Amino acid sequence: MRAENYKVIKTIFLILIIVLLLHTLFSLDRNFKELNNLKLEALSTENNLIKTEKIYQAKLLENNSKLPKQSMNLETRAAQIIEQSSSFDLNLLHYNSSSRAISLSFRGDFESVYSFLNDLEKGSLVLDLEKIELFKDDLDLLFNLKIISRN
């Protein structure tokens, strides 16, 4: 009788251990499926973010291509103006620089000043001009340009 009770108890424990192992195995399988679903969701979200970033960069590039030289800094703009002014026989009288604006003063004859300003207006240089002032000095014209930064 004791041997039979021992075998029954042993069988019940064995069945209980098998049931616990199967439960653990199924819960692990379920956890792996949830983990894989979360990974897929994370990859999908990351792909959507990358697509959105690409669209944003393309639109930004498209908008920047409409304004060709807007990213140019003020010193570069001033250097281009000074270089261009020398080809029109204009003399640089004054150069003043700050973090937001650059002021340039030039002297030249009427035709040189007119040609230079006409060239600026045609767009050989894309500028953010805040102010242009013209002054007459005997036979020459004096003019001031103030270039601002859009930042």
Secondary structure by P-SEA (a helix, b strand, c coil): caaaaaaaaaaaaaaaaaaaaaaaaaaaaaaaaaaaaaaaaaaaaaaaaaaaaaaaaaaaaaaaaaaccccccaaaaaaaaaaaaaaaccccccccccccbbbbbbbbcaaaaaaaaaaaaaccccccccbbbbbbcccbbbbbbbbbbcc
